[in-house]
């Protein structure tokens, strides 16, 4: 019994150490940017030993990947919205709501997304991670397009994977514009415009 309790405590301590490191890493990345941030600063901020830190993460890339996954999971929850429209208008309403929420999330997570963008441009590992995240979104969108085609709502002759890629890349372009504070219009106007163009091109 005591052995089990000791194991539980050790496991809990390990989780807490990992969390402390991630929180410290987030602070340092936001203060220094990706390139200037050092894992030694993160370990010092977390107030843990070097040996302990390296049990959990090999370097700052590992830390950023977990932070990226955590942030992008919020975006993916939007993509996972239930999608079973009965009409073109209903589909347009759902898609507009998704696009709006997706771009609003870019606004809310702007500071961390700026760090991700820097890292994507510098690190092959982070860039590959972003490509994998992108594919997860594309596959989800592709499922929604296929559903609309199978139910006679969308043009059946279009390749649903190509359509999904086009729709994601449109959203991604505006996401990065928002992250860089370069957008010329409100999030609502952007979402409404791209949704209208997308739906009118795809739905019948």
C-alpha positions as CSV (number, residue, x, y, z in Angstrom):
1,X,0.0,0.0,0.0
2,X,2.8,2.4,1.0
3,X,4.6,1.6,-2.2
4,X,1.6,2.7,-4.2
5,X,1.2,5.9,-2.3
6,X,4.9,6.7,-2.9
7,X,4.4,6.1,-6.6
8,X,1.4,8.3,-6.7
9,X,3.3,11.1,-5.0
10,X,6.2,10.8,-7.3
11,X,3.9,10.9,-10.3
12,X,2.1,14.0,-9.0
13,X,5.4,15.7,-8.3
14,X,6.5,14.9,-11.9
15,X,3.3,16.4,-13.3
16,X,3.8,19.5,-11.2
17,X,7.4,19.9,-12.2
18,X,6.4,19.6,-15.9
19,X,3.7,22.2,-15.5
20,X,6.1,24.6,-13.7
21,X,8.5,24.3,-16.6
22,X,5.8,24.9,-19.2
23,X,4.6,28.0,-17.3
24,X,8.2,29.3,-17.0
25,X,8.8,28.6,-20.7
26,X,5.7,30.5,-21.7
27,X,6.8,33.5,-19.7
28,X,10.3,33.5,-21.1
29,X,9.1,33.0,-24.7
30,X,6.7,35.9,-24.4
31,X,9.4,38.1,-22.8
32,X,12.3,37.2,-25.1
33,X,10.8,35.8,-28.3
34,X,11.6,32.4,-29.6
35,X,15.2,33.0,-30.9
36,X,16.6,34.7,-27.8
37,X,14.8,32.5,-25.3
38,X,17.1,30.0,-23.5
39,X,16.1,26.8,-21.7
40,X,18.5,27.8,-18.9
41,X,16.3,30.9,-18.3
42,X,13.2,28.7,-18.2
43,X,14.8,26.2,-15.7
44,X,15.9,29.1,-13.5
45,X,12.5,30.7,-13.6
46,X,10.8,27.3,-12.8
47,X,13.3,27.0,-9.9
48,X,14.1,23.3,-10.6
49,X,17.4,21.4,-11.2
50,X,18.9,21.0,-14.6
51,X,18.8,17.2,-14.4
52,X,15.2,17.2,-13.4
53,X,14.3,19.6,-16.3
54,X,16.0,17.4,-18.9
55,X,14.0,14.4,-17.8
56,X,10.9,16.2,-19.1
57,X,12.2,18.2,-22.1
58,X,15.2,17.9,-24.3
59,X,15.3,21.6,-25.2
60,X,13.2,24.7,-25.9
61,X,11.8,23.2,-29.1
62,X,10.2,20.4,-27.0
63,X,8.7,23.0,-24.6
64,X,7.3,25.2,-27.4
65,X,5.8,22.2,-29.2
66,X,3.7,21.3,-26.0
67,X,2.7,25.0,-25.7
68,X,1.8,25.1,-29.4
69,X,-0.3,21.9,-29.0
70,X,-2.1,23.4,-26.0
71,X,-3.0,26.6,-27.8
72,X,-3.9,24.9,-31.1
73,X,-6.2,22.5,-29.3
74,X,-8.5,25.5,-28.6
75,X,-8.6,26.2,-32.3
76,X,-9.3,22.6,-33.1
77,X,-12.2,22.5,-30.7
78,X,-13.8,25.2,-33.0
79,X,-13.1,23.0,-36.1
80,X,-14.7,20.0,-34.2
81,X,-18.1,21.9,-34.0
82,X,-20.9,19.5,-34.9
83,X,-21.5,19.8,-38.6
84,X,-24.8,18.2,-39.9
85,X,-26.5,21.0,-41.8
86,X,-29.8,20.3,-43.5
87,X,-29.6,23.3,-45.9
88,X,-27.1,25.7,-47.5
89,X,-28.2,28.5,-45.2
90,X,-27.7,26.4,-42.1
91,X,-24.2,25.3,-43.4
92,X,-23.3,29.0,-44.0
93,X,-24.4,29.9,-40.5
94,X,-22.2,27.2,-38.9
95,X,-19.2,27.9,-41.2
96,X,-19.4,31.7,-40.5
97,X,-19.6,31.0,-36.7
98,X,-16.5,28.7,-37.0
99,X,-14.5,31.2,-39.1
100,X,-15.4,34.0,-36.7
101,X,-14.4,32.0,-33.6
102,X,-11.2,30.8,-35.3
103,X,-10.1,34.3,-36.1
104,X,-11.2,35.7,-32.7
105,X,-9.0,33.0,-31.1
106,X,-6.0,34.3,-33.2
107,X,-6.7,37.7,-31.6
108,X,-7.0,36.3,-28.1
109,X,-3.7,34.2,-28.5
110,X,-1.9,36.9,-30.5
111,X,1.2,37.1,-28.3
112,X,1.8,33.4,-28.1
113,X,1.0,33.0,-31.8
114,X,3.7,35.6,-32.6
115,X,6.2,33.3,-30.8
116,X,5.0,30.3,-32.8
117,X,5.4,32.2,-36.1
118,X,9.0,33.2,-35.2
119,X,9.7,29.5,-34.3
120,X,8.1,28.2,-37.5
121,X,10.5,30.4,-39.6
122,X,13.6,29.2,-37.6
123,X,13.1,25.6,-36.5
124,X,12.5,22.7,-38.9
125,X,11.1,20.7,-36.0
126,X,8.6,23.5,-35.2
127,X,7.8,24.0,-38.9
128,X,7.1,20.2,-39.3
129,X,4.9,20.3,-36.2
130,X,2.9,23.2,-37.7
131,X,2.5,21.2,-40.9
132,X,1.1,18.3,-38.9
133,X,-1.3,20.6,-37.0
134,X,-2.4,22.1,-40.4
135,X,-3.1,18.6,-41.8
136,X,-5.3,17.7,-38.7
137,X,-7.5,20.8,-39.6
138,X,-7.6,20.0,-43.3
139,X,-8.7,16.4,-42.6
140,X,-11.5,17.6,-40.3
141,X,-12.7,20.2,-42.9
142,X,-12.5,17.5,-45.6
143,X,-14.9,15.4,-43.6
144,X,-17.4,18.2,-43.4
145,X,-17.1,18.9,-47.1
146,X,-17.7,15.2,-47.9
147,X,-20.7,15.2,-45.6
148,X,-22.2,18.2,-47.5
149,X,-21.5,16.5,-50.8
150,X,-23.0,13.2,-49.8
151,X,-26.2,15.0,-48.7
152,X,-26.6,16.9,-51.9
153,X,-25.7,20.3,-50.4
154,X,-22.4,20.8,-52.1
155,X,-21.0,20.3,-55.6
156,X,-20.2,16.6,-55.9
157,X,-17.7,17.0,-58.7
158,X,-15.2,18.9,-56.5
159,X,-12.3,17.1,-54.7
160,X,-13.2,17.5,-51.0
161,X,-9.6,17.4,-49.9
162,X,-8.6,20.2,-52.3
163,X,-11.6,22.2,-51.1
164,X,-10.6,21.7,-47.5
165,X,-7.0,22.8,-48.2
166,X,-8.2,25.9,-49.9
167,X,-10.6,26.8,-47.0
168,X,-8.0,26.2,-44.3
169,X,-5.3,28.2,-46.1
170,X,-7.7,31.1,-46.5
171,X,-8.3,31.1,-42.8
172,X,-4.6,30.6,-42.0
173,X,-3.6,33.6,-44.1
174,X,-6.0,35.8,-42.2
175,X,-5.0,34.2,-38.9
176,X,-1.4,35.3,-39.4
177,X,-2.5,38.8,-40.6
178,X,-4.4,39.2,-37.3
179,X,-1.4,37.8,-35.3
180,X,0.8,40.5,-36.9
181,X,-1.8,43.2,-36.5
182,X,-1.9,43.7,-40.2
183,X,-5.6,43.1,-40.9
184,X,-7.5,46.0,-42.6
185,X,-11.0,44.9,-41.5
186,X,-12.7,43.6,-38.4
187,X,-12.7,39.9,-37.7
188,X,-16.4,39.8,-38.2
189,X,-16.2,41.3,-41.7
190,X,-13.3,39.0,-42.7
191,X,-15.2,35.9,-41.4
192,X,-18.4,37.0,-43.2
193,X,-16.6,37.7,-46.5
194,X,-14.6,34.6,-46.7
195,X,-17.5,32.4,-45.7
196,X,-19.7,33.9,-48.4
197,X,-17.1,33.3,-51.1
198,X,-16.5,29.8,-49.8
199,X,-20.1,28.8,-49.5
200,X,-21.2,30.3,-52.8
201,X,-18.4,28.4,-54.6
202,X,-19.1,25.1,-52.9
203,X,-22.7,24.8,-52.0
204,X,-25.7,24.4,-54.4
